[in-house]
Amino acid sequence: NADCDSYNLRRLKALVANTKPVAKCKATNSSIDAEKAADNRTGRLQNKLFFTTGQPVILTRNLWTLHGLVNGARGVVKELVTQADQDGNPREWVALVHFADYTGPPFLKHHPKWVPIGVVKHDFRVFDRKQKKSVTAWRKQLPLRMAWASTIHKAQGITVGPHQAIKRLLIDAGKV
């Protein structure tokens, strides 16, 4: 995962170097302990996400399985939309993502495969040091990850259709 994350960040930085704007989407957490929680405890919702248009992403949860919006679905960010709070800071982001395998009704007339992906909430347990007990915490974030590179676990089961190409495949058998 660390290698994938590193590669994804390098690709994002290359876009920034070419003057492409990047949005930083920070999660909303119920507490400091929730903010520090590992992604595997928060429903795979990351604390910070970075997006730009044209960036490949992967959906990290089932949203509408009947129409192809499933955990592992790959898409491309087309637009990012946010509302600002009173101080002008972004509140919650919505990403318009092109999912080639989306089969549901169109959200946008001229872009039938563009799907608005909004913030979701995931509840989980953390240990509260003050109360000295386990309490419910939550994180709100877009259920997306950068996807220039993916782990073998995320790549497993991917179907490549007629309009999708695998440009590069690298398998690292691991360290001996």
C-alpha positions in Angstrom: 0.0 0.0 0.0 2.8 2.4 0.8 4.4 1.9 -2.6 1.0 2.6 -4.3 0.4 5.7 -2.2 3.9 6.9 -3.0 3.4 6.4 -6.8 0.0 8.0 -6.7 1.4 11.1 -5.0 4.3 11.3 -7.5 1.8 11.3 -10.4 -0.3 13.9 -8.7 2.8 16.1 -8.1 3.6 15.8 -11.8 0.2 17.2 -12.7 0.7 20.1 -10.2 4.1 20.8 -11.9 2.1 21.2 -15.1 -0.1 23.9 -13.4 -3.1 21.7 -12.9 -5.0 22.8 -9.8 -5.3 20.3 -7.0 -8.0 20.2 -4.3 -7.3 19.0 -0.8 -10.3 17.3 0.7 -10.0 16.9 4.5 -12.2 14.6 6.3 -14.5 15.7 9.1 -13.9 13.6 12.2 -15.8 13.3 15.5 -12.7 13.6 17.7 -8.9 13.7 17.7 -8.9 9.9 18.2 -11.1 9.5 15.1 -8.7 11.8 13.2 -5.8 9.6 14.2 -7.6 6.3 13.4 -6.1 4.1 10.6 -8.0 3.9 7.3 -8.8 0.2 7.9 -10.9 1.2 11.0 -12.7 4.1 9.2 -14.3 2.2 6.4 -11.3 3.0 4.2 -12.1 6.7 4.3 -8.9 8.6 4.2 -8.2 11.6 6.4 -6.9 13.7 3.5 -7.5 13.3 -0.2 -6.0 15.2 -3.1 -7.9 15.5 -6.4 -7.5 17.1 -9.8 -9.5 16.7 -13.0 -8.5 13.8 -15.2 -7.2 11.8 -12.2 -8.1 8.1 -12.0 -9.9 7.1 -8.9 -11.3 4.0 -7.3 -14.5 3.8 -5.3 -14.0 2.4 -1.8 -17.5 1.3 -1.0 -20.7 0.0 -2.6 -23.0 2.9 -3.4 -25.4 1.5 -6.0 -24.5 -2.0 -6.8 -27.3 -2.5 -9.3 -25.8 0.1 -11.6 -22.1 -0.6 -11.2 -21.2 1.8 -8.3 -19.4 -0.9 -6.3 -16.3 -1.1 -4.1 -13.4 -1.2 -6.6 -15.1 0.6 -9.5 -12.7 2.7 -11.4 -13.4 6.1 -12.7 -11.9 9.5 -13.7 -12.5 12.8 -11.9 -14.2 15.3 -14.2 -15.1 18.1 -11.8 -14.9 19.0 -8.1 -17.6 21.0 -6.5 -17.8 22.4 -2.9 -19.7 24.8 -0.8 -17.8 27.2 1.4 -18.5 27.9 5.0 -18.8 31.5 6.5 -15.0 31.9 6.3 -14.7 30.8 2.7 -13.2 27.4 3.6 -14.5 24.3 1.7 -17.1 22.4 3.7 -18.1 19.2 1.9 -16.9 18.2 -1.5 -18.7 16.4 -4.3 -16.7 14.8 -7.1 -18.2 14.3 -10.5 -16.7 11.0 -11.7 -16.9 9.4 -15.1 -17.6 5.6 -14.5 -17.4 3.8 -17.8 -19.4 0.8 -16.3 -22.2 2.9 -14.8 -25.6 1.7 -16.0 -28.0 3.8 -14.0 -30.0 6.9 -15.0 -28.0 9.9 -16.1 -27.4 12.6 -13.5 -26.3 15.1 -16.2 -28.0 15.1 -19.6 -24.9 15.5 -21.7 -22.7 13.3 -19.5 -24.7 10.1 -18.8 -21.7 8.3 -17.2 -20.7 11.2 -14.9 -21.8 10.4 -11.3 -21.8 12.8 -8.3 -19.9 11.1 -5.5 -20.7 12.8 -2.2 -19.3 12.5 1.3 -20.3 9.4 3.3 -20.1 8.8 7.1 -18.6 5.7 8.7 -19.0 4.9 12.4 -16.3 2.9 14.3 -15.0 2.4 17.8 -12.1 4.2 19.5 -10.7 4.1 23.0 -11.4 7.3 24.8 -8.6 8.0 27.3 -10.6 10.4 29.3 -13.6 8.2 29.7 -11.4 5.1 29.9 -13.7 3.1 27.6 -14.5 2.4 24.0 -16.8 4.9 22.4 -18.3 5.4 18.9 -16.5 7.8 16.6 -17.1 8.7 13.0 -15.4 10.0 9.9 -17.0 11.8 6.9 -15.2 11.8 3.6 -15.5 11.1 -0.1 -15.3 7.3 -0.7 -12.6 7.5 -3.3 -8.8 6.8 -3.6 -6.2 7.8 -6.1 -5.9 5.0 -8.7 -2.9 5.4 -10.9 -1.5 2.5 -9.0 -3.5 -0.2 -7.1 -2.5 -3.1 -4.9 -3.0 -6.6 -6.2 -6.0 -6.9 -3.8 -7.8 -4.0 -5.5 -6.8 -5.1 -9.0 -8.1 -8.6 -8.4 -11.3 -9.1 -10.3 -11.1 -6.0 -12.5 -12.8 -6.4 -15.8 -11.3 -4.4 -18.6 -13.9 -3.6 -21.2 -13.7 -2.6 -24.9 -13.0 1.1 -24.2 -10.6 0.5 -21.3 -6.9 -0.3 -21.8 -4.3 -1.6 -19.4 -1.5 0.7 -20.2 1.0 -0.8 -17.8 1.1 -3.9 -15.6 3.8 -4.3 -13.0 3.6 -7.2 -10.5 6.1 -7.1 -7.6 6.4 -10.6 -6.2 7.7 -9.1 -2.9 10.9 -9.2 -1.0 12.6 -12.5 -0.3 
